[in-house]
């Protein structure tokens, strides 16, 4: 127990020292938020917006780009979900939200993706980045490249975790518009929701229980993503999504002063989105109905004849219909008798006659 408290004190002191080295940035959080946006995921149609182009700090929401880059590499077969990742000292030393990775450990790519989305683990983000690109900087380049390809023109990433910048570094920046582009791309990948929609999951064989920071997963019908983010200057942010009646709505609320206000506004905006987009009709299995008057072809057999209920028309015309069968039997029997009689007559007429002796 004493050792536990000692390690806890060391961790807190280390975290405070590391945060003391952060760069000073402007606080942008506001009440009820800095910007908000609601879009139809399928069409991209904007259903509601409020300063959607305002520049904000995404905080941990940017981990959605980490997820996208990893999933696309899995699709391209250059990375496997069961591939083991060796934890580096750099990853283990990350502060903030984490799963307390150790350089002596290895975890699969999939396990680290769950840690990235559920626990918002900064150490998992660094571990994945180094495994894929060899360095955090190399992975950040991949993130910015993908953002450019998607048309996220007001986005610039400087980290793989979204923490406040260190001295001499710049903060990550994006907009609600750009985050809607990113989230729509992720929504096209069904495997996304395996990670973003999980509320709780064991890690390290049950020694650590990860719990989601996205409380809407448990309170909003159909909610299965995506990601929350927070640090003081950035405020509370979320990119959320839910699917109902075949319709997927994405609601983005960025820079709230209060988490509960952020979640309440997001809930309202999701409801607004579903009210504006009618549910899609359910796909029905089309069962072809038989015609009132069946059109017969040469090889067609009527359902009644197939079931043995009534004779078909072809059977009525056959030589072997009921009446025809009787007449055929009588005729055939008479013919046999006649042929037998003729045969016997010929046999008797061909015998040689005996000559009578005259005495």
Secondary structure in CASP SS format (residue, H / E / C, confidence):
PFRMAT SS
TARGET T0000
AUTHOR 0000-0000-0000
METHOD secondary structure of the structure
MODEL  1
X C 1.00
X H 1.00
X H 1.00
X H 1.00
X H 1.00
X H 1.00
X H 1.00
X H 1.00
X H 1.00
X H 1.00
X H 1.00
X H 1.00
X H 1.00
X H 1.00
X H 1.00
X H 1.00
X H 1.00
X H 1.00
X H 1.00
X H 1.00
X C 1.00
X E 1.00
X C 1.00
X C 1.00
X C 1.00
X C 1.00
X C 1.00
X C 1.00
X C 1.00
X E 1.00
X C 1.00
X C 1.00
X C 1.00
X C 1.00
X E 1.00
X E 1.00
X E 1.00
X E 1.00
X E 1.00
X E 1.00
X C 1.00
X C 1.00
X C 1.00
X C 1.00
X C 1.00
X E 1.00
X E 1.00
X E 1.00
X E 1.00
X E 1.00
X C 1.00
X C 1.00
X C 1.00
X C 1.00
X C 1.00
X E 1.00
X C 1.00
X C 1.00
X H 1.00
X H 1.00
X H 1.00
X H 1.00
X H 1.00
X H 1.00
X H 1.00
X H 1.00
X H 1.00
X H 1.00
X H 1.00
X H 1.00
X H 1.00
X H 1.00
X H 1.00
X H 1.00
X H 1.00
X C 1.00
X C 1.00
X C 1.00
X C 1.00
X C 1.00
X C 1.00
X C 1.00
X C 1.00
X E 1.00
X E 1.00
X E 1.00
X C 1.00
X C 1.00
X H 1.00
X H 1.00
X H 1.00
X H 1.00
X C 1.00
X C 1.00
X C 1.00
X C 1.00
X C 1.00
X C 1.00
X C 1.00
X C 1.00
X C 1.00
X C 1.00
X C 1.00
X C 1.00
X C 1.00
X E 1.00
X E 1.00
X E 1.00
X H 1.00
X H 1.00
X H 1.00
X H 1.00
X H 1.00
X H 1.00
X H 1.00
X H 1.00
X H 1.00
X H 1.00
X H 1.00
X C 1.00
X C 1.00
X H 1.00
X H 1.00
X H 1.00
X H 1.00
X H 1.00
X H 1.00
X H 1.00
X H 1.00
X H 1.00
X H 1.00
X H 1.00
X H 1.00
X C 1.00
X C 1.00
X H 1.00
X H 1.00
X H 1.00
X H 1.00
X H 1.00
X H 1.00
X H 1.00
X H 1.00
X H 1.00
X H 1.00
X H 1.00
X H 1.00
X H 1.00
X H 1.00
X H 1.00
X C 1.00
X C 1.00
X C 1.00
X C 1.00
X C 1.00
X E 1.00
X C 1.00
X C 1.00
X C 1.00
X C 1.00
X C 1.00
X C 1.00
X C 1.00
X C 1.00
X C 1.00
X E 1.00
X C 1.00
X C 1.00
X C 1.00
X C 1.00
X C 1.00
X C 1.00
X E 1.00
X E 1.00
X C 1.00
X H 1.00
X H 1.00
X H 1.00
X H 1.00
X H 1.00
X H 1.00
X H 1.00
X H 1.00
X H 1.00
X H 1.00
X H 1.00
X H 1.00
X C 1.00
X C 1.00
X C 1.00
X C 1.00
X H 1.00
X H 1.00
X H 1.00
X H 1.00
X H 1.00
X C 1.00
X C 1.00
X C 1.00
X E 1.00
X E 1.00
X E 1.00
X E 1.00
X C 1.00
X C 1.00
X C 1.00
X C 1.00
X E 1.00
X E 1.00
X E 1.00
X E 1.00
X C 1.00
X C 1.00
X C 1.00
X C 1.00
X H 1.00
X H 1.00
X H 1.00
X H 1.00
X C 1.00
X C 1.00
X C 1.00
X E 1.00
X E 1.00
X E 1.00
X E 1.00
X E 1.00
X E 1.00
X E 1.00
X E 1.00
X E 1.00
X C 1.00
X C 1.00
X C 1.00
X E 1.00
X E 1.00
X E 1.00
X E 1.00
X E 1.00
X E 1.00
X E 1.00
X E 1.00
X E 1.00
X E 1.00
X C 1.00
X C 1.00
X E 1.00
X E 1.00
X E 1.00
X E 1.00
X E 1.00
X E 1.00
X E 1.00
X E 1.00
X E 1.00
X E 1.00
X C 1.00
X C 1.00
X H 1.00
X H 1.00
X H 1.00
X H 1.00
X H 1.00
X H 1.00
X H 1.00
X H 1.00
X H 1.00
X H 1.00
X H 1.00
X H 1.00
X H 1.00
X H 1.00
X H 1.00
X H 1.00
X H 1.00
X H 1.00
X C 1.00
X C 1.00
X C 1.00
X C 1.00
X C 1.00
X C 1.00
X C 1.00
X C 1.00
X C 1.00
X C 1.00
X C 1.00
X C 1.00
X C 1.00
X C 1.00
X C 1.00
X C 1.00
X C 1.00
X C 1.00
X C 1.00
X C 1.00
X C 1.00
X C 1.00
X C 1.00
X C 1.00
X C 1.00
X C 1.00
X H 1.00
X H 1.00
X H 1.00
X H 1.00
X H 1.00
X C 1.00
X C 1.00
X C 1.00
X C 1.00
X C 1.00
X H 1.00
X H 1.00
X H 1.00
X H 1.00
X C 1.00
X C 1.00
X C 1.00
X C 1.00
X C 1.00
X H 1.00
X H 1.00
X H 1.00
X H 1.00
X H 1.00
X H 1.00
X H 1.00
X H 1.00
X H 1.00
X H 1.00
X H 1.00
X H 1.00
X H 1.00
X H 1.00
X H 1.00
X H 1.00
X H 1.00
X H 1.00
X H 1.00
X H 1.00
X H 1.00
X H 1.00
X H 1.00
X H 1.00
X H 1.00
X H 1.00
X H 1.00
X H 1.00
X C 1.00
X C 1.00
X C 1.00
X C 1.00
X C 1.00
X C 1.00
X C 1.00
X C 1.00
X C 1.00
X C 1.00
END
